[in-house]
Amino acid sequence: MDDNRYSKEDDPMMSDGYRHVNGKSSRSEKEFADDLPRCKVSIRDLRWFMTFLCLLNFAEGIHNGIFAGSVTSIQRRFQMSSTAMGEILSIGEIGKITSLLVVTYFGSHGNRPRIIGISGIIMSISTFMAALPHFLMEKYEYGDSGGNDTDTGVCHVGNESASMRGETDSCSNEEAAAMSGMTSLFLVARLISKMGSSATSTLGYPYLDDHLPPATTALWIGINICMLVIAPVAGFFISGAFLNVYVDTGSVDLSTVTIDPRDPRWVGAWWAGFLVCSAAFFVVSLPFFIMPNEMKHRDKKYQKTLEQRAQKPKQELSAKEIIRGIPSALKRLVLNGVYMGVVFCVVSELSSTHGLASFQAKFMEVQYSLTASQANFLVGAGAVAGTAFGLLMGGYLVKRFKLTTVGCINFFVTVEILALILYSSLYAFGCDSLQMSGVTVPYWSFSNETSNSQPVLSLNSSCNANCACSQTSFTPVCGADWRTYFSPCMAGCKESYGPGNFSSCSCIPLDVVAMPGQCLSACSAKSIHFVVVTAFIAVLTGMGHTPGVIIILRSVRKADKTYALGLQNLFTELLAAIPAPIYFGVAIDNACLLWQSICGSRGACWVYDTASFRNIFIGMVTGIKCLSIVFLVISLVFAHRGRRRGTLTDYGDDGAEGDQDIAAAASMASLNVVTFPLDFSYREFVEAQETSL
């Protein structure tokens, strides 16, 4: 009897580590449920979502830094004006706005991590597209007559037909059409890239908020934003390293390259940084495809609180009621002097920021005769790093001293005035224009050619009249008179010797020698002082950002807070992010003295008037800064008036917490269209801004 008694020990041990009875496992359903996530614990854990979201933001920030650092090299390689480059930078912001409708719709109905992964793949493809022009174009040619041999640029007296033939041949190969096509490819790549980048904030931050307690949300979102802010520093450094490498490295014999990074014709390997970013986007995006749309909360008590809230009935408003509430909410915001003053201040501030981010590296190259690599390192170490530190410091100071609404405005005004003073001091670190004969100064032989007291600025002179020099190929040389000449031919050099050196130069006094490249400037040392001052300016500018956001949140009704943020982002995109690179580019083009000519069409700028460039660039930023201070003062006046009347509160608490009214629902609907949906409360958002920015 005992021998036939059944025992669990008699059942065979299976591969899963449990005994099975009649083909069924003896484990309970709870044991199955507990063991199920273990195989995916590494990817279902919210910490992994946070990690890869940070990496995706970091990759996006690196991409922004690389693109900004490669502006001058791309312009030089594809013969673009600053206006054309400004249009490329602006088109991305238009794509970002239009994509928000699609992203927010699918994000509310689909798997958010998967959509973020798709957006990362899109950014990977678009970044690779930005590098394609390098592989689609012929090898870069910097020399005369379509070659890379500077010896062909000497003066051949009486050989006019040979010189003119080079210009004719250069127009017969449809080079201008090819360059225009590459510009269009850059436009499309930038548009797609910005469209893909909208998902990281619109879906990633609310996803974190859905799975974290309020006290933790601010910190986690803050870390993500810090990644996006700090990453451009690495982007500028990476771009600077690649721009020291010749653009066609790997496809040409580098021993035949007769120019170096200091030569104004030098183009570095700008495309390499885009390939690195493309690979980074692709690798970081893959884990999002296997992440679930819902994860367990790390705080079990908060999970129970959410479940209890979900059981409470909520007031649902119809689409008609939501739309009907938009005009009243918009009217309240437009008539709010404190809010509108700060909004236009932020718009002005970000206009100058977009202009600086787009062209500051170019400005330093032109003003201080730096290489593209040197300019990128200095901008990354100074302006970008200073902004990141200022954002963190501003949030800390507001939280540390518990500044009220008026206190935030006063703080904002103070840092803006200090930044304006420092901006004005940048005029002291200017350099004189390049001494180029026939462009900025007349030839030495001018006094023998005319009795007119006014200098004649022309590349052609009596000293090179019989050389029939080409004006389509810029091959500068530095004469022994410490002047730069457009080409060896324009310098009247009839012989060459050594590695690109020239002699018997009739336009140089005593017919002495000339060396390849522009003459070096002793003013380059001022670039260090410029970077130090701009770093302090960047810190002050960053410190004003967080108070600006908090003023917006505290100066409006609770029901209008999300709508207020959405409207501010709309103004920022339409009035700052989109137009600023364009009008900065147009203004910079006005400082050009010598343009590249491609079959009669204007290409990139060869020589700038550095004094005009400095006055235009710093003057525009200073003027915009003055405008932002005016708007802040207007906001401060309305704030004091509101405090006297009792209509302005320190934290925007104009009533007890309750269900959303029509205006609140309208606010959320509008915000979903303009920017990312904020599922957390406005106070949590303030904490996130203070923590991260």
Wavefront OBJ file of the C-alpha trace (Angstrom):
o trace
v 0.000 0.000 0.000
v 2.738 2.410 0.946
v 4.665 1.449 -2.140
v 1.830 2.685 -4.334
v 1.427 5.972 -2.481
v 1.921 8.973 -4.764
v 4.611 11.500 -3.978
v 5.653 14.690 -5.833
v 9.225 13.498 -5.554
v 8.336 10.634 -7.915
v 7.600 13.053 -10.761
v 10.502 13.656 -13.124
v 12.495 16.873 -12.880
v 12.067 18.978 -16.038
v 14.452 21.396 -17.681
v 12.718 24.413 -16.159
v 13.695 23.269 -12.682
v 10.177 22.144 -11.636
v 8.462 18.742 -11.406
v 5.528 18.209 -13.761
v 2.373 16.229 -12.949
v 0.656 14.566 -15.904
v 2.512 16.866 -18.269
v 1.645 20.002 -16.279
v 3.947 22.055 -14.155
v 3.394 22.132 -10.407
v 4.103 25.887 -10.293
v 1.298 28.203 -9.378
v 0.061 30.993 -11.641
v 1.693 33.523 -9.341
v 5.041 31.759 -9.753
v 4.601 31.905 -13.514
v 3.748 35.602 -13.355
v 6.700 36.340 -11.123
v 9.093 34.501 -13.399
v 7.772 35.859 -16.684
v 9.409 39.296 -16.592
v 12.763 37.907 -15.481
v 13.882 37.131 -19.007
v 13.237 40.743 -19.968
v 14.039 42.507 -16.742
v 16.959 44.294 -18.364
v 14.785 46.011 -20.927
v 11.433 46.250 -19.105
v 13.007 48.181 -16.269
v 12.246 51.913 -16.506
v 15.861 52.688 -15.765
v 16.816 51.235 -19.144
v 14.224 53.391 -20.900
v 15.695 56.370 -19.094
v 19.231 55.363 -20.092
v 18.502 55.025 -23.788
v 16.383 58.183 -23.839
v 19.351 60.059 -22.363
v 21.636 58.541 -24.987
v 19.205 59.500 -27.758
v 19.075 63.071 -26.458
v 22.856 63.092 -26.185
v 23.196 61.900 -29.802
v 20.797 64.633 -30.917
v 22.817 67.260 -29.072
v 26.044 65.992 -30.661
v 24.386 66.208 -34.082
v 23.386 69.827 -33.419
v 26.952 70.698 -32.422
v 28.478 68.946 -35.449
v 26.108 70.667 -37.879
v 26.774 74.113 -36.382
v 30.522 73.478 -36.375
v 30.537 72.392 -40.031
v 28.664 75.426 -41.394
v 31.717 77.176 -42.897
v 33.158 73.987 -44.400
v 29.830 73.043 -45.993
v 29.449 76.546 -47.404
v 32.957 76.439 -48.864
v 32.610 72.926 -50.300
v 29.215 73.461 -51.930
v 29.606 77.182 -52.627
v 26.695 78.347 -50.452
v 26.047 81.833 -49.191
v 25.196 82.457 -45.539
v 21.633 83.207 -46.622
v 21.307 79.727 -48.163
v 22.758 78.143 -45.022
v 20.296 80.113 -42.884
v 17.443 78.717 -44.961
v 18.709 75.171 -44.399
v 18.868 75.745 -40.631
v 15.377 77.276 -40.580
v 13.624 74.635 -42.682
v 14.193 72.092 -39.928
v 12.148 74.097 -37.445
v 9.240 74.213 -39.904
v 9.386 70.432 -40.212
v 9.455 70.065 -36.436
v 6.250 72.097 -36.014
v 4.357 70.234 -38.733
v 5.384 66.811 -37.424
v 4.024 67.459 -33.931
v 0.454 66.822 -35.094
v 1.328 63.353 -36.381
v 3.630 62.444 -33.488
v 1.184 63.437 -30.753
v -1.694 61.621 -32.470
v 0.125 58.322 -32.922
v 1.746 58.729 -29.524
v -1.665 58.783 -27.841
v -2.816 55.642 -29.673
v 0.316 53.557 -30.166
v 3.378 52.164 -28.453
v 5.343 55.225 -27.374
v 8.788 53.587 -26.975
v 8.425 52.051 -30.415
v 7.508 55.414 -31.953
v 10.567 56.947 -30.266
v 12.653 54.145 -31.797
v 11.196 54.875 -35.233
v 12.020 58.572 -34.806
v 15.592 57.622 -33.932
v 15.879 55.540 -37.104
v 14.491 58.489 -39.085
v 17.159 60.756 -37.573
v 19.790 58.137 -38.450
v 18.662 58.048 -42.080
v 18.414 61.838 -42.385
v 21.861 62.323 -40.842
v 23.302 59.850 -43.333
v 21.530 61.811 -46.091
v 23.336 64.943 -44.906
v 26.663 63.169 -45.538
v 25.635 61.890 -48.987
v 26.649 65.052 -50.919
v 30.278 64.229 -50.189
v 29.959 60.847 -51.914
v 27.805 62.107 -54.785
v 30.107 64.964 -55.815
v 33.439 64.798 -57.590
v 36.604 65.244 -55.577
v 37.127 68.697 -54.130
v 39.260 70.902 -56.390
v 40.834 73.982 -54.901
v 43.441 74.888 -57.527
v 43.330 76.943 -60.719
v 41.866 75.509 -63.944
v 40.149 72.702 -62.081
v 43.264 71.181 -60.614
v 44.958 70.972 -57.263
v 48.345 72.130 -58.473
v 49.027 75.695 -57.414
v 51.921 75.975 -59.881
v 49.397 76.462 -62.700
v 48.407 79.841 -61.217
v 51.546 81.758 -62.202
v 51.529 84.665 -64.617
v 52.054 83.656 -68.268
v 52.527 86.910 -70.137
v 50.539 87.036 -73.367
v 48.847 83.646 -72.767
v 45.355 85.080 -72.467
v 43.593 82.290 -74.333
v 44.846 79.595 -71.998
v 43.700 81.560 -68.969
v 40.227 82.207 -70.356
v 39.823 78.580 -71.400
v 39.872 77.502 -67.759
v 36.922 79.792 -66.988
v 34.972 78.498 -70.001
v 35.586 74.862 -69.144
v 34.489 75.380 -65.562
v 31.059 76.509 -66.789
v 30.594 73.704 -69.303
v 30.320 70.853 -66.791
v 27.060 72.021 -65.150
v 28.797 72.512 -61.829
v 26.275 75.115 -60.720
v 23.385 72.686 -61.237
v 25.166 70.016 -59.218
v 25.809 72.406 -56.347
v 22.156 73.469 -56.364
v 21.123 69.817 -56.134
v 23.371 69.258 -53.141
v 21.834 72.292 -51.417
v 18.379 70.783 -51.956
v 19.585 67.490 -50.490
v 20.791 69.311 -47.381
v 17.380 70.993 -47.083
v 15.531 67.667 -47.241
v 17.917 66.009 -44.788
v 17.563 68.839 -42.274
v 13.775 68.810 -42.629
v 13.506 65.062 -42.000
v 15.981 65.203 -39.121
v 14.000 67.819 -37.212
v 10.730 65.996 -37.912
v 12.180 62.879 -36.303
v 13.582 64.725 -33.284
v 10.145 65.898 -32.106
v 9.245 62.501 -30.614
v 11.906 62.403 -27.898
v 10.332 65.218 -25.885
v 6.697 64.900 -26.968
v 6.519 61.218 -26.034
v 9.555 60.461 -23.880
v 8.935 62.911 -21.040
v 5.225 62.085 -20.553
v 6.159 58.389 -20.648
v 8.540 58.922 -17.738
v 5.892 60.879 -15.884
v 3.375 58.052 -16.339
v 5.681 55.600 -14.571
v 7.293 57.738 -11.874
v 6.074 59.462 -8.702
v 5.934 63.275 -8.927
v 8.947 63.771 -6.664
v 11.133 61.721 -9.017
v 9.789 62.940 -12.350
v 11.471 66.337 -12.102
v 14.908 64.803 -11.517
v 14.669 62.259 -14.342
v 13.374 64.773 -16.888
v 16.014 67.225 -15.703
v 18.785 64.728 -16.428
v 17.421 64.213 -19.953
v 17.323 67.925 -20.697
v 20.839 68.341 -19.332
v 22.024 65.712 -21.801
v 20.517 67.668 -24.678
v 22.134 70.894 -23.455
v 25.612 69.551 -22.670
v 25.976 67.279 -25.717
v 26.700 70.078 -28.270
v 30.027 70.624 -26.498
v 31.044 67.118 -27.553
v 29.597 67.824 -31.002
v 31.813 70.879 -31.491
v 34.869 68.943 -30.294
v 34.158 66.022 -32.654
v 33.562 68.410 -35.543
v 36.784 70.257 -34.743
v 38.775 67.025 -34.797
v 37.398 65.904 -38.178
v 37.830 69.329 -39.781
v 41.594 68.986 -39.318
v 41.445 66.032 -41.729
v 41.303 66.753 -45.472
v 37.836 66.304 -46.978
v 38.851 63.656 -49.548
v 41.039 61.620 -47.226
v 41.013 58.012 -48.398
v 40.334 58.843 -52.036
v 43.292 61.097 -52.877
v 47.031 60.983 -52.305
v 47.504 63.398 -49.394
v 51.052 64.120 -50.551
v 49.565 65.989 -53.521
v 47.507 68.276 -51.255
v 49.365 71.583 -51.135
v 47.101 73.433 -48.674
v 46.696 73.136 -44.898
v 43.882 73.964 -42.431
v 44.989 77.624 -42.308
v 44.400 78.079 -46.023
v 41.009 79.719 -46.748
v 40.372 77.047 -49.391
v 40.781 74.169 -46.921
v 37.761 71.917 -46.433
v 37.924 69.340 -43.676
v 36.175 65.977 -43.407
v 32.832 67.528 -42.370
v 30.952 64.431 -43.494
v 32.674 62.080 -41.012
v 30.857 63.602 -38.048
v 27.491 63.005 -39.710
v 28.342 59.332 -40.267
v 29.276 58.956 -36.600
v 25.958 60.535 -35.561
v 24.007 58.356 -37.985
v 25.521 55.195 -36.495
v 24.891 56.457 -32.943
v 21.218 57.209 -33.699
v 20.746 53.743 -35.197
v 22.345 51.817 -32.328
v 20.623 53.794 -29.565
v 17.184 53.507 -31.223
v 17.072 49.704 -31.473
v 16.287 48.917 -27.786
v 13.098 51.037 -27.932
v 11.492 48.520 -30.323
v 11.362 45.808 -27.644
v 10.143 48.005 -24.793
v 6.510 47.746 -23.644
v 4.074 50.623 -23.753
v 3.325 50.180 -20.053
v 5.739 49.467 -17.230
v 5.285 48.876 -13.533
v 5.776 51.893 -11.322
v 8.922 51.843 -9.253
v 6.910 53.288 -6.371
v 4.168 50.808 -5.368
v 2.434 53.310 -3.087
v 2.189 55.793 -5.941
v 0.863 53.020 -8.181
v -2.014 52.447 -5.742
v -2.702 56.196 -5.679
v -2.974 56.242 -9.444
v -5.309 53.284 -9.440
v -7.556 55.059 -6.943
v -7.566 58.211 -9.068
v -8.426 56.191 -12.149
v -11.558 54.852 -10.412
v -12.891 58.370 -9.830
v -15.218 59.674 -12.549
v -13.770 62.450 -14.687
v -15.607 65.197 -16.473
v -15.345 64.643 -20.219
v -15.706 67.661 -22.477
v -16.802 67.455 -26.068
v -14.646 68.703 -28.910
v -17.116 71.518 -29.469
v -16.767 72.700 -25.878
v -12.985 72.516 -26.071
v -12.830 74.562 -29.261
v -15.281 77.085 -27.827
v -12.974 77.634 -24.843
v -9.858 78.447 -26.902
v -10.753 82.100 -27.781
v -11.449 83.021 -24.159
v -8.185 81.437 -22.981
v -6.283 83.174 -25.785
v -7.863 86.516 -24.884
v -6.839 86.184 -21.235
v -3.240 85.475 -22.205
v -2.924 88.214 -24.819
v -4.297 90.805 -22.365
v -1.916 89.614 -19.629
v 0.878 92.212 -19.651
v 3.240 90.207 -17.439
v 2.891 87.097 -19.570
v 3.186 88.787 -22.965
v 6.164 90.884 -21.859
v 8.129 87.820 -20.778
v 7.081 85.839 -23.866
v 8.425 88.493 -26.234
v 11.537 88.795 -24.076
v 12.129 85.043 -24.469
v 11.471 85.320 -28.213
v 14.068 88.102 -28.486
v 16.544 86.182 -26.370
v 16.193 82.999 -28.397
v 16.469 84.946 -31.658
v 19.974 86.023 -30.709
v 20.720 82.520 -29.402
v 19.770 80.912 -32.733
v 21.881 83.453 -34.605
v 24.874 82.823 -32.362
v 24.493 79.046 -32.510
v 24.375 79.141 -36.315
v 27.220 81.541 -37.098
v 29.452 82.117 -34.054
v 32.053 79.585 -35.220
v 32.077 81.244 -38.659
v 32.446 84.662 -37.031
v 35.513 83.534 -35.085
v 37.084 81.996 -38.189
v 36.717 85.231 -40.144
v 37.437 87.707 -37.354
v 40.523 86.041 -35.855
v 41.851 84.093 -38.863
v 41.318 80.785 -37.084
v 40.964 77.366 -38.646
v 37.528 75.726 -38.545
v 38.855 73.222 -36.029
v 40.168 75.915 -33.667
v 36.909 77.875 -33.859
v 34.845 74.789 -33.010
v 36.960 73.918 -29.990
v 36.714 77.469 -28.659
v 32.949 77.752 -29.196
v 32.337 74.365 -27.585
v 34.518 75.129 -24.580
v 33.186 78.649 -24.107
v 29.676 79.476 -25.232
v 28.011 76.046 -25.152
v 29.543 74.907 -21.857
v 28.757 78.293 -20.309
v 25.100 78.052 -21.329
v 24.767 74.592 -19.793
v 26.269 75.793 -16.515
v 24.063 78.895 -16.507
v 20.899 76.837 -16.967
v 21.750 74.730 -13.941
v 22.779 77.754 -11.870
v 19.611 79.685 -12.721
v 17.348 76.881 -11.565
v 19.351 76.481 -8.357
v 19.229 80.177 -7.455
v 15.480 80.437 -8.042
v 14.873 77.415 -5.842
v 17.466 78.383 -3.222
v 16.116 81.900 -2.606
v 12.457 81.015 -3.318
v 12.016 83.979 -5.633
v 8.515 85.345 -6.116
v 7.133 86.388 -9.502
v 8.447 89.946 -9.155
v 11.694 88.575 -7.764
v 12.122 86.363 -10.840
v 11.526 89.344 -13.129
v 14.059 91.453 -11.214
v 16.568 88.609 -11.395
v 15.929 88.208 -15.135
v 16.393 91.959 -15.747
v 19.634 91.988 -13.765
v 21.294 89.145 -15.679
v 20.123 90.600 -19.004
v 21.651 94.009 -18.228
v 24.930 92.386 -17.172
v 24.961 90.319 -20.365
v 24.302 93.453 -22.440
v 27.276 95.231 -20.842
v 29.526 92.279 -21.626
v 28.217 92.070 -25.182
v 29.079 95.724 -25.714
v 32.636 95.070 -24.537
v 33.164 92.574 -27.374
v 33.792 95.473 -29.763
v 37.155 95.910 -28.042
v 38.313 92.496 -29.268
v 37.982 93.209 -32.974
v 40.609 92.784 -35.686
v 41.391 94.834 -38.759
v 40.358 93.588 -42.164
v 42.689 91.364 -44.150
v 45.238 93.386 -46.145
v 44.431 92.072 -49.646
v 45.634 94.037 -52.636
v 42.826 95.050 -54.944
v 40.136 94.085 -52.392
v 40.734 95.984 -49.146
v 43.806 98.030 -50.107
v 45.099 99.239 -53.522
v 48.118 97.762 -55.213
v 51.489 99.363 -54.471
v 51.573 100.554 -58.075
v 48.357 102.590 -57.614
v 50.206 105.916 -57.251
v 51.803 105.373 -60.638
v 48.496 104.582 -62.360
v 46.286 107.525 -61.481
v 46.483 110.948 -59.954
v 43.098 110.565 -58.249
v 43.377 110.653 -54.470
v 40.655 108.036 -54.047
v 42.037 104.468 -54.020
v 40.914 102.174 -56.824
v 40.080 98.709 -55.517
v 40.314 96.297 -58.419
v 42.008 92.923 -58.810
v 43.430 94.057 -62.154
v 46.367 96.431 -62.085
v 49.191 97.535 -64.361
v 51.532 95.065 -62.649
v 49.433 92.086 -63.774
v 47.727 93.566 -66.849
v 49.536 91.286 -69.330
v 48.948 88.105 -67.289
v 45.243 87.656 -68.206
v 44.595 86.255 -64.710
v 41.462 84.275 -63.905
v 39.098 85.749 -61.300
v 37.154 82.523 -60.786
v 39.737 80.569 -58.799
v 40.762 81.900 -55.403
v 44.330 80.724 -54.676
v 45.665 83.316 -52.198
v 49.330 83.896 -51.564
v 51.099 85.960 -48.916
v 53.736 88.316 -50.250
v 56.941 89.381 -48.548
v 55.262 92.772 -48.084
v 52.881 91.017 -45.657
v 49.926 91.526 -47.987
v 47.639 88.841 -49.305
v 47.071 88.549 -53.057
v 44.120 86.878 -54.791
v 46.373 84.446 -56.657
v 50.008 84.104 -57.736
v 48.954 85.442 -61.116
v 47.344 88.542 -59.563
v 50.598 89.079 -57.641
v 52.427 89.016 -60.966
v 54.501 85.968 -59.987
v 56.142 84.444 -63.056
v 58.102 81.591 -61.525
v 57.494 78.909 -58.916
v 59.903 76.941 -56.764
v 59.750 74.516 -53.874
v 56.393 73.365 -52.458
v 54.086 76.037 -53.888
v 56.363 79.058 -53.416
v 56.558 81.803 -56.026
v 59.130 84.380 -57.156
v 59.578 87.258 -59.622
v 56.296 88.808 -58.430
v 55.923 92.150 -60.210
v 53.083 93.425 -57.962
v 55.181 92.994 -54.815
v 57.819 95.680 -54.167
v 61.306 94.667 -55.319
v 59.808 91.663 -57.164
v 60.290 89.442 -54.129
v 58.718 86.091 -53.296
v 55.224 84.961 -52.161
v 54.097 82.000 -50.038
v 50.862 80.006 -50.490
v 47.887 80.900 -48.284
v 46.702 84.067 -46.564
v 49.035 86.070 -44.373
v 48.749 85.179 -40.691
v 47.238 87.700 -38.318
v 48.783 88.710 -35.007
v 45.246 89.513 -33.876
v 44.398 85.825 -33.448
v 45.421 86.040 -29.779
v 42.347 88.182 -29.095
v 40.178 85.137 -29.732
v 40.997 83.869 -26.220
v 39.701 87.081 -24.641
v 36.621 86.886 -26.845
v 35.893 83.303 -25.722
v 36.296 84.160 -22.028
v 33.836 87.054 -22.273
v 31.314 85.053 -24.329
v 31.521 82.239 -21.763
v 30.429 84.652 -19.011
v 27.696 85.983 -21.309
v 26.499 82.425 -21.932
v 26.335 81.751 -18.188
v 24.232 84.881 -17.622
v 21.957 84.070 -20.555
v 21.410 80.539 -19.286
v 20.661 81.807 -15.777
v 17.759 83.856 -17.128
v 16.007 80.943 -18.832
v 14.492 79.231 -15.804
v 13.092 82.442 -14.230
v 11.490 83.178 -17.596
v 9.633 79.865 -17.611
v 8.570 80.266 -13.999
v 7.260 83.801 -14.615
v 5.114 82.449 -17.432
v 3.676 79.736 -15.190
v 3.026 82.016 -12.229
v 1.522 84.946 -14.094
v -1.451 83.122 -15.614
v -4.487 81.266 -14.297
v -4.037 77.649 -13.334
v -6.371 76.558 -16.125
v -4.285 78.419 -18.710
v -0.822 77.195 -17.761
v -0.394 74.478 -20.391
v -1.902 76.766 -23.024
v 0.487 79.534 -21.945
v 3.490 77.239 -22.431
v 2.165 76.102 -25.797
v 1.567 79.646 -27.008
v 5.049 80.682 -25.866
v 6.596 77.781 -27.790
v 4.573 78.723 -30.875
v 5.827 82.325 -30.715
v 9.372 81.061 -30.185
v 9.298 78.804 -33.228
v 7.564 81.270 -35.569
v 9.372 84.449 -34.510
v 12.790 83.173 -33.406
v 13.828 79.668 -34.475
v 12.609 79.940 -38.074
v 13.499 83.513 -39.148
v 16.634 84.178 -37.032
v 19.136 82.057 -39.037
v 17.797 83.575 -42.266
v 18.109 87.241 -41.368
v 21.435 86.653 -39.623
v 22.669 84.985 -42.820
v 21.420 87.845 -45.005
v 23.109 90.410 -42.748
v 26.408 88.502 -42.753
v 26.364 88.328 -46.554
v 26.261 92.128 -46.633
v 29.764 92.155 -45.106
v 31.236 90.183 -48.009
v 33.812 91.957 -50.169
v 34.686 89.232 -52.662
v 32.258 86.579 -53.903
v 32.916 83.303 -55.603
v 31.456 83.249 -59.127
v 30.003 80.062 -60.626
v 29.069 80.598 -64.262
v 27.808 84.080 -63.455
v 26.015 83.011 -60.255
v 27.127 83.989 -56.764
v 28.558 81.224 -54.624
v 30.321 81.369 -51.239
v 32.079 84.440 -49.884
v 35.856 84.476 -50.245
v 36.748 87.616 -48.304
v 34.787 89.487 -45.624
v 35.188 93.003 -44.328
v 35.957 91.947 -40.757
v 35.034 95.347 -39.313
v 31.603 95.258 -40.986
v 31.152 91.601 -40.015
v 31.921 92.458 -36.389
v 29.614 95.487 -36.344
v 26.770 93.554 -37.964
v 27.076 90.381 -35.894
v 27.691 91.909 -32.465
v 25.418 94.851 -33.245
v 22.467 92.595 -34.092
v 22.912 90.528 -30.928
v 23.280 93.658 -28.796
v 20.222 95.276 -30.356
v 18.105 92.161 -29.774
v 19.369 92.033 -26.191
v 18.241 95.648 -25.659
v 14.830 94.723 -27.041
v 14.508 91.834 -24.596
v 15.285 94.167 -21.672
v 12.566 96.577 -22.854
v 10.019 93.755 -22.859
v 11.157 92.676 -19.374
v 10.723 96.205 -18.026
v 7.192 96.272 -19.470
v 6.482 92.966 -17.764
v 7.881 94.317 -14.489
v 5.582 97.366 -14.660
v 2.535 95.157 -15.139
v 3.732 92.855 -12.333
v 3.934 95.729 -9.829
v 0.526 96.939 -10.955
v -0.895 93.444 -10.509
v 0.623 93.154 -7.040
v -0.935 96.460 -5.943
v -4.319 95.359 -7.268
v -4.006 91.895 -5.768
v -4.356 90.144 -9.131
v -0.815 88.723 -9.198
v 0.099 85.809 -6.924
v 3.509 84.377 -6.244
v 2.807 80.867 -7.372
v -0.149 81.240 -9.672
v -2.534 79.427 -7.297
v -5.818 81.061 -8.167
v -8.038 78.398 -6.754
v -8.237 74.953 -5.277
v -7.323 71.900 -7.268
v -10.276 70.570 -9.175
v -11.419 69.092 -12.424
v -10.351 70.782 -15.606
v -12.722 73.395 -16.934
v -13.262 74.233 -20.584
v -10.236 76.526 -20.728
v -7.969 73.870 -19.239
v -9.109 71.303 -21.776
v -8.588 73.849 -24.548
v -5.128 74.541 -23.167
v -4.146 70.888 -23.272
v -5.514 70.416 -26.787
v -3.579 73.402 -28.095
v -0.399 72.322 -26.310
v -0.526 68.897 -27.958
v -0.362 70.625 -31.327
v 2.407 73.071 -30.476
v 4.710 71.214 -28.109
v 4.880 68.095 -26.007
v 1.881 67.076 -23.865
v 2.453 67.782 -20.187
v 0.626 65.097 -18.268
v 2.139 66.236 -14.984
v 1.081 69.327 -13.056
v 2.534 72.771 -13.608
v 4.300 72.711 -10.228
v 6.069 69.479 -11.184
v 7.068 71.090 -14.474
v 8.564 74.036 -12.584
v 10.530 71.599 -10.449
v 11.741 69.863 -13.598
v 12.879 73.175 -15.058
v 14.614 74.151 -11.836
v 16.328 70.785 -11.584
v 17.421 70.489 -15.204
v 17.869 74.033 -16.432
l 1 2 3 4 5 6 7 8 9 10 11 12 13 14 15 16 17 18 19 20 21 22 23 24 25 26 27 28 29 30 31 32 33 34 35 36 37 38 39 40 41 42 43 44 45 46 47 48 49 50 51 52 53 54 55 56 57 58 59 60 61 62 63 64 65 66 67 68 69 70 71 72 73 74 75 76 77 78 79 80 81 82 83 84 85 86 87 88 89 90 91 92 93 94 95 96 97 98 99 100 101 102 103 104 105 106 107 108 109 110 111 112 113 114 115 116 117 118 119 120 121 122 123 124 125 126 127 128 129 130 131 132 133 134 135 136 137 138 139 140 141 142 143 144 145 146 147 148 149 150 151 152 153 154 155 156 157 158 159 160 161 162 163 164 165 166 167 168 169 170 171 172 173 174 175 176 177 178 179 180 181 182 183 184 185 186 187 188 189 190 191 192 193 194 195 196 197 198 199 200 201 202 203 204 205 206 207 208 209 210 211 212 213 214 215 216 217 218 219 220 221 222 223 224 225 226 227 228 229 230 231 232 233 234 235 236 237 238 239 240 241 242 243 244 245 246 247 248 249 250 251 252 253 254 255 256 257 258 259 260 261 262 263 264 265 266 267 268 269 270 271 272 273 274 275 276 277 278 279 280 281 282 283 284 285 286 287 288 289 290 291 292 293 294 295 296 297 298 299 300 301 302 303 304 305 306 307 308 309 310 311 312 313 314 315 316 317 318 319 320 321 322 323 324 325 326 327 328 329 330 331 332 333 334 335 336 337 338 339 340 341 342 343 344 345 346 347 348 349 350 351 352 353 354 355 356 357 358 359 360 361 362 363 364 365 366 367 368 369 370 371 372 373 374 375 376 377 378 379 380 381 382 383 384 385 386 387 388 389 390 391 392 393 394 395 396 397 398 399 400 401 402 403 404 405 406 407 408 409 410 411 412 413 414 415 416 417 418 419 420 421 422 423 424 425 426 427 428 429 430 431 432 433 434 435 436 437 438 439 440 441 442 443 444 445 446 447 448 449 450 451 452 453 454 455 456 457 458 459 460 461 462 463 464 465 466 467 468 469 470 471 472 473 474 475 476 477 478 479 480 481 482 483 484 485 486 487 488 489 490 491 492 493 494 495 496 497 498 499 500 501 502 503 504 505 506 507 508 509 510 511 512 513 514 515 516 517 518 519 520 521 522 523 524 525 526 527 528 529 530 531 532 533 534 535 536 537 538 539 540 541 542 543 544 545 546 547 548 549 550 551 552 553 554 555 556 557 558 559 560 561 562 563 564 565 566 567 568 569 570 571 572 573 574 575 576 577 578 579 580 581 582 583 584 585 586 587 588 589 590 591 592 593 594 595 596 597 598 599 600 601 602 603 604 605 606 607 608 609 610 611 612 613 614 615 616 617 618 619 620 621 622 623 624 625 626 627 628 629 630 631 632 633 634 635 636 637 638 639 640 641 642 643 644 645 646 647 648 649 650 651 652 653 654 655 656 657 658 659 660 661 662 663 664 665 666 667 668 669 670 671 672 673 674 675 676 677 678 679 680 681 682 683 684 685 686 687 688 689 690 691 692 693
